[in-house]
Amino acid sequence: MSRPYIKSSTAKVPCKYFLRGRCHNKQCGFSHSKESTSNAPAPANMMVAVLKLVFQKQHQSLFDAERNAVNLSCLRNCEDLKDVKTSIDFNTVAFCDAVASVIKANFIPPPSILSVDDNEIKSLGHLFRALEKHELHVHIVALSARKNKIATTDFVNSLKGFSSLQELVLNENPVTDIDDYRAIIRRQLPSLVGLDMRSIDVDPLSLPWPAFPVPHDNCLPVLHFVEAHSRATVNQLPDFYCDDACFSLVLNSPQAALTAERDEHSASIPKEVVRDIMACKLRQIDNDHNVVKGVKSQSMFRGRSMVCSKILECLYPQNFDIAMELHSCPEVTFFEGATGLAIVTIHGHILWRSQTCAMSIIRRRMSRTLTVLPPGADGRLLIANDLFTMFCADNDALLFDAKGQLRLERFSRRFDVHLNVVEESARMSSSDAELAAVLRDLRGVPLAVMEECASLVGGDAATAVSVARLVLSKSLTPSQAVSAFDSIGRNNNRLMELL
């Protein structure tokens, strides 16, 4: 006679026959309790299926299409997930992998903002590695993990691959109580712009602002050719490329791709127009050849017909007019000798305007590097390689005008100085550091004080700025400051010593 079955460590394991409806084994060593089944962790494939259904059902509440944001805050309290509540754990590899895979499958394009607030997270490492595994990390611009239990900064190493990350929010976590917490995050993530809803101030550069050289006369034929190319219509493009030309498109971040932009003056954008924009955006993301950030399309496009076809697909959405504004700072390099090649880099903006509805002009910064072949037997110049790079609309680069309107507006907001005063201060400065030093002395200066200083010095704006700095730093009246500035011969070097 066989020995009777003795219950052992399987006593808490649910019986599969019981789960199917009935177990006839009276000596079964497995659990016949429904409570034990509800507390058991859900298998990974089951969790993926459950999350997929919940995400589809609650798409409106989880996804903000306008901001391209996914909100997974308090996920454990979701009513539709109460049966698998014990498996909702961002501290496990399996659950984070399931979440990342469902996000990738259900949100196109991938989200740029992710919120996982109030989820009892102790470490963000598993989540960040899962996002990187499913290639979502390059799209994340902002990440919020408020009201969790994160106590260390170990997760920072997992963020090194998040090349687009600009903002991180960790308020109401124990980690924020660490000494030099902000300094640690800033040192490990130098590209971060905001931390815990506060700006990370970066010391202004003391490098001199760029001075763009005037093109030499021998560059003019090539530049005239490039300018004509930038204004060419779709039908004229083939005339500018050689037979085996190459083309590649690079996005400095996913946000650089074409996107519908609304403002209060724009009419509602028809669905057909949005569809055309989204189709072009997806083609741009698919063809992105950004090797530096690890995003590379299958191949570069070669051949005149293929090049023109891809330019049409990526840059010319249906029912849109396209134009380019070129900056007056082209860079031309000639290769002497048999090749006679010229490498031309131009900068500026590319603009899209809808032909069918009233909407804001879509604008992106762009940089284009062209390899131009020497004139052939017919005397024509032709392009052998075309590298087109697109940047975010608000991405301010030092290459562009250092005294441009957008940059000066940012200085105005940062130092609380009227824009007109910032413009005058910029004329007397040669670097960001010099301009910042002037604006720190003028922080919060009323425009009326500036006007009074200007009237006392005969309308000389530069002198008025210097006098106003004395007024605020030395607590003088405008007339006293003028006398003090006159006493040092209106010498700005001596003024700096005095300040």
FENRAHU-V378553 format. One record per residue. N is the residue number from 1. RES is the residue in three letters. PHI is phi as a letter, one per 40 degrees, with the letter a starting at -180 (* if undefined). OMEGA is omega in radians with two decimals (none if undefined). Layout:
# FENRAHU-V378553
n={N:N}
res={RES:RES}
phi={PHI:PHI}
omega={OMEGA:OMEGA}
This chain:
# FENRAHU-V378553
n={1:2:3:4:5:6:7:8:9:10:11:12:13:14:15:16:17:18:19:20:21:22:23:24:25:26:27:28:29:30:31:32:33:34:35:36:37:38:39:40:41:42:43:44:45:46:47:48:49:50:51:52:53:54:55:56:57:58:59:60:61:62:63:64:65:66:67:68:69:70:71:72:73:74:75:76:77:78:79:80:81:82:83:84:85:86:87:88:89:90:91:92:93:94:95:96:97:98:99:100:101:102:103:104:105:106:107:108:109:110:111:112:113:114:115:116:117:118:119:120:121:122:123:124:125:126:127:128:129:130:131:132:133:134:135:136:137:138:139:140:141:142:143:144:145:146:147:148:149:150:151:152:153:154:155:156:157:158:159:160:161:162:163:164:165:166:167:168:169:170:171:172:173:174:175:176:177:178:179:180:181:182:183:184:185:186:187:188:189:190:191:192:193:194:195:196:197:198:199:200:201:202:203:204:205:206:207:208:209:210:211:212:213:214:215:216:217:218:219:220:221:222:223:224:225:226:227:228:229:230:231:232:233:234:235:236:237:238:239:240:241:242:243:244:245:246:247:248:249:250:251:252:253:254:255:256:257:258:259:260:261:262:263:264:265:266:267:268:269:270:271:272:273:274:275:276:277:278:279:280:281:282:283:284:285:286:287:288:289:290:291:292:293:294:295:296:297:298:299:300:301:302:303:304:305:306:307:308:309:310:311:312:313:314:315:316:317:318:319:320:321:322:323:324:325:326:327:328:329:330:331:332:333:334:335:336:337:338:339:340:341:342:343:344:345:346:347:348:349:350:351:352:353:354:355:356:357:358:359:360:361:362:363:364:365:366:367:368:369:370:371:372:373:374:375:376:377:378:379:380:381:382:383:384:385:386:387:388:389:390:391:392:393:394:395:396:397:398:399:400:401:402:403:404:405:406:407:408:409:410:411:412:413:414:415:416:417:418:419:420:421:422:423:424:425:426:427:428:429:430:431:432:433:434:435:436:437:438:439:440:441:442:443:444:445:446:447:448:449:450:451:452:453:454:455:456:457:458:459:460:461:462:463:464:465:466:467:468:469:470:471:472:473:474:475:476:477:478:479:480:481:482:483:484:485:486:487:488:489:490:491:492:493:494:495:496:497:498:499}
res={MET:SER:ARG:PRO:TYR:ILE:LYS:SER:SER:THR:ALA:LYS:VAL:PRO:CYS:LYS:TYR:PHE:LEU:ARG:GLY:ARG:CYS:HIS:ASN:LYS:GLN:CYS:GLY:PHE:SER:HIS:SER:LYS:GLU:SER:THR:SER:ASN:ALA:PRO:ALA:PRO:ALA:ASN:MET:MET:VAL:ALA:VAL:LEU:LYS:LEU:VAL:PHE:GLN:LYS:GLN:HIS:GLN:SER:LEU:PHE:ASP:ALA:GLU:ARG:ASN:ALA:VAL:ASN:LEU:SER:CYS:LEU:ARG:ASN:CYS:GLU:ASP:LEU:LYS:ASP:VAL:LYS:THR:SER:ILE:ASP:PHE:ASN:THR:VAL:ALA:PHE:CYS:ASP:ALA:VAL:ALA:SER:VAL:ILE:LYS:ALA:ASN:PHE:ILE:PRO:PRO:PRO:SER:ILE:LEU:SER:VAL:ASP:ASP:ASN:GLU:ILE:LYS:SER:LEU:GLY:HIS:LEU:PHE:ARG:ALA:LEU:GLU:LYS:HIS:GLU:LEU:HIS:VAL:HIS:ILE:VAL:ALA:LEU:SER:ALA:ARG:LYS:ASN:LYS:ILE:ALA:THR:THR:ASP:PHE:VAL:ASN:SER:LEU:LYS:GLY:PHE:SER:SER:LEU:GLN:GLU:LEU:VAL:LEU:ASN:GLU:ASN:PRO:VAL:THR:ASP:ILE:ASP:ASP:TYR:ARG:ALA:ILE:ILE:ARG:ARG:GLN:LEU:PRO:SER:LEU:VAL:GLY:LEU:ASP:MET:ARG:SER:ILE:ASP:VAL:ASP:PRO:LEU:SER:LEU:PRO:TRP:PRO:ALA:PHE:PRO:VAL:PRO:HIS:ASP:ASN:CYS:LEU:PRO:VAL:LEU:HIS:PHE:VAL:GLU:ALA:HIS:SER:ARG:ALA:THR:VAL:ASN:GLN:LEU:PRO:ASP:PHE:TYR:CYS:ASP:ASP:ALA:CYS:PHE:SER:LEU:VAL:LEU:ASN:SER:PRO:GLN:ALA:ALA:LEU:THR:ALA:GLU:ARG:ASP:GLU:HIS:SER:ALA:SER:ILE:PRO:LYS:GLU:VAL:VAL:ARG:ASP:ILE:MET:ALA:CYS:LYS:LEU:ARG:GLN:ILE:ASP:ASN:ASP:HIS:ASN:VAL:VAL:LYS:GLY:VAL:LYS:SER:GLN:SER:MET:PHE:ARG:GLY:ARG:SER:MET:VAL:CYS:SER:LYS:ILE:LEU:GLU:CYS:LEU:TYR:PRO:GLN:ASN:PHE:ASP:ILE:ALA:MET:GLU:LEU:HIS:SER:CYS:PRO:GLU:VAL:THR:PHE:PHE:GLU:GLY:ALA:THR:GLY:LEU:ALA:ILE:VAL:THR:ILE:HIS:GLY:HIS:ILE:LEU:TRP:ARG:SER:GLN:THR:CYS:ALA:MET:SER:ILE:ILE:ARG:ARG:ARG:MET:SER:ARG:THR:LEU:THR:VAL:LEU:PRO:PRO:GLY:ALA:ASP:GLY:ARG:LEU:LEU:ILE:ALA:ASN:ASP:LEU:PHE:THR:MET:PHE:CYS:ALA:ASP:ASN:ASP:ALA:LEU:LEU:PHE:ASP:ALA:LYS:GLY:GLN:LEU:ARG:LEU:GLU:ARG:PHE:SER:ARG:ARG:PHE:ASP:VAL:HIS:LEU:ASN:VAL:VAL:GLU:GLU:SER:ALA:ARG:MET:SER:SER:SER:ASP:ALA:GLU:LEU:ALA:ALA:VAL:LEU:ARG:ASP:LEU:ARG:GLY:VAL:PRO:LEU:ALA:VAL:MET:GLU:GLU:CYS:ALA:SER:LEU:VAL:GLY:GLY:ASP:ALA:ALA:THR:ALA:VAL:SER:VAL:ALA:ARG:LEU:VAL:LEU:SER:LYS:SER:LEU:THR:PRO:SER:GLN:ALA:VAL:SER:ALA:PHE:ASP:SER:ILE:GLY:ARG:ASN:ASN:ASN:ARG:LEU:MET:GLU:LEU:LEU}
phi={*:c:c:c:c:b:c:b:c:c:c:b:c:c:c:c:c:c:c:c:i:a:b:c:c:c:b:c:c:b:c:b:b:c:c:c:c:c:c:c:c:c:d:c:c:c:c:c:c:c:c:c:c:c:c:c:c:b:d:c:c:c:b:b:c:c:c:f:b:b:b:b:c:f:c:c:c:c:c:c:b:c:c:b:d:c:c:c:a:c:c:b:c:c:c:c:c:c:c:c:c:c:c:c:c:b:b:b:c:d:c:b:b:b:b:b:c:f:b:f:c:c:a:c:d:c:c:c:c:c:c:c:c:c:f:c:c:c:c:c:b:b:b:b:b:c:f:b:b:c:b:b:b:c:c:d:c:c:c:c:c:c:c:c:c:b:b:b:b:b:d:g:b:d:c:c:c:c:c:f:d:c:c:c:c:c:c:c:b:c:c:c:b:b:b:f:g:b:c:c:c:b:d:c:c:c:c:c:c:c:b:c:c:c:d:c:d:c:c:c:d:c:c:c:c:c:c:c:c:c:b:c:c:d:c:c:d:d:c:b:b:c:c:b:c:b:a:a:b:b:b:c:a:d:c:c:c:c:a:c:b:b:a:c:c:c:c:c:c:c:c:c:c:c:c:c:c:c:c:c:c:c:c:c:c:c:c:c:b:c:c:c:c:g:b:b:c:d:a:c:c:b:h:d:c:c:c:c:c:c:c:c:c:c:b:b:c:c:g:b:c:b:a:b:b:c:c:c:a:c:b:b:b:b:c:c:h:c:c:g:c:b:b:b:b:b:b:i:b:b:b:b:b:c:c:b:a:c:a:c:c:c:b:b:c:a:b:b:b:b:c:b:c:c:d:c:c:c:g:c:c:b:c:c:a:b:b:b:b:b:b:c:c:b:c:c:b:c:c:c:d:c:b:c:d:c:c:c:c:c:c:c:c:c:b:f:b:d:d:c:c:c:c:c:c:c:c:c:b:b:a:c:c:c:c:c:c:c:c:c:c:b:d:g:c:c:c:c:c:c:c:c:c:c:c:c:b:g:g:c:c:c:c:c:c:c:c:c:c:c:d:c:c:b:f:b:c:d:c:c:c:c:c:c:c:c:c:b:g:f:c:c:c:c:c:c:c:c:c}
omega={-3.13:3.14:3.11:-3.13:-3.10:3.11:3.12:-3.09:3.13:-3.03:-3.12:3.13:-3.09:3.12:-3.09:3.12:3.09:3.14:3.13:3.08:-3.11:3.03:-3.08:-3.11:-3.10:-3.14:-3.12:-3.11:-3.13:-3.05:3.05:-3.10:3.10:-3.13:-3.12:3.12:-3.11:-3.13:-3.11:3.10:3.14:3.07:-3.05:-3.12:3.08:3.14:3.10:-3.13:-3.14:-3.14:3.14:3.12:-3.13:3.14:3.12:-3.13:-3.06:-3.09:-3.09:-3.08:-3.11:-3.01:3.05:-3.04:-3.10:3.13:-3.07:-3.02:3.05:-3.09:3.12:-3.14:3.12:-3.08:-3.12:-3.11:3.12:-3.08:-3.10:-3.13:-3.05:-3.13:3.12:-3.04:-3.10:-3.14:3.12:-3.04:3.13:3.11:3.12:-3.14:-3.05:-3.10:3.13:3.11:3.11:3.13:-3.11:-3.13:3.13:3.08:-3.13:-3.08:-2.99:-3.09:3.11:-0.07:-3.13:-3.10:3.07:3.12:-3.13:-3.14:3.10:-3.11:2.98:3.13:3.11:-3.12:3.10:3.11:-3.13:-3.06:-3.11:-3.12:-3.11:3.12:3.09:3.10:3.13:3.12:-3.11:3.03:3.08:-2.99:-3.09:-3.12:-3.03:3.10:-3.12:-3.12:-3.13:3.11:-3.11:3.01:3.06:-3.08:-3.11:-3.02:-3.11:3.12:-3.12:-3.07:-3.02:-3.13:3.14:-3.12:-3.07:-3.12:-3.13:-2.97:-3.09:-3.05:-3.14:-3.06:3.13:-3.11:-3.13:3.14:3.08:2.98:3.13:-3.09:-3.11:3.12:3.14:3.07:3.13:-3.14:-3.12:3.13:3.12:-3.13:-3.12:-3.14:-3.11:-3.11:-3.05:-3.12:-3.12:-3.12:-3.10:3.09:3.11:3.07:3.09:-3.14:3.02:-3.11:3.09:3.14:-3.14:-3.13:3.04:3.08:3.13:3.08:-3.08:3.02:-3.04:-3.11:3.07:-3.12:3.11:-3.08:-3.11:3.08:-2.98:3.12:3.13:-3.13:3.07:3.11:-3.14:3.12:3.10:3.11:-3.12:3.14:-3.07:3.04:-3.13:-3.10:-3.11:-3.05:-3.11:-3.11:-3.05:-3.05:3.07:-3.03:-3.10:-3.14:3.11:3.10:3.04:-3.14:3.13:3.02:-3.14:3.00:3.13:-3.13:3.12:-3.14:-3.10:-3.14:3.08:-3.11:-3.11:2.94:-3.03:-3.13:-3.09:3.02:3.10:-3.07:3.14:-3.12:-3.12:-3.14:3.10:3.14:3.11:-3.13:-3.13:3.12:3.11:3.12:-3.14:3.09:3.11:-3.14:-3.14:-3.07:-3.11:-3.08:-3.10:-3.10:-3.08:-3.10:3.05:3.12:-3.07:3.07:-3.01:-3.10:2.97:-3.08:-3.03:3.14:-3.04:-3.08:3.13:3.13:-3.13:3.12:-3.11:3.05:3.12:-3.12:-2.98:-3.01:-3.07:3.08:-3.12:3.06:3.08:2.97:-3.12:3.10:3.12:3.03:-3.07:3.08:-3.07:3.13:3.12:3.08:-3.09:3.09:3.12:3.04:-3.09:3.09:-3.01:-3.05:-3.12:-3.12:3.04:3.06:-3.08:3.06:3.13:-3.11:3.11:-3.13:2.97:-3.03:3.06:3.10:-3.13:3.09:-2.97:-3.11:3.12:3.12:-3.12:3.03:3.12:-3.03:3.05:3.00:3.14:3.03:-3.05:3.11:-3.07:2.99:-3.04:3.11:3.10:-3.12:3.11:-3.12:3.13:3.11:-3.09:2.97:3.13:-3.12:3.11:-3.13:-3.10:3.10:-3.05:-3.11:3.12:3.14:3.08:-3.09:-3.08:3.14:-3.06:-3.11:-3.13:-3.12:-3.14:-3.01:-3.11:3.14:3.12:-3.04:-3.09:-3.13:-3.12:3.08:3.10:3.06:-3.14:3.14:-3.07:-3.05:3.11:3.11:-3.11:-3.06:3.13:3.11:3.11:-3.14:3.13:3.13:-3.14:-3.14:-3.13:-3.08:3.12:3.10:3.10:-3.10:3.12:3.14:3.14:3.13:3.12:-3.05:3.06:3.11:-3.08:-3.05:3.08:-3.10:3.10:3.14:3.12:3.11:3.12:3.14:3.12:3.11:-3.14:-3.13:-3.12:-3.11:3.05:3.07:3.11:-3.02:-3.11:3.12:3.13:3.10:3.14:3.13:3.14:3.08:3.08:-3.13:-3.05:-3.06:-3.08:3.12:3.13:2.97:3.13:-3.14:3.09:3.14:3.10:3.12:3.14:3.14:3.08:-3.09:3.11:3.07:-3.12:-3.13:-3.08:3.09:3.10:3.07:3.13:3.08:-3.14:-3.13:none}
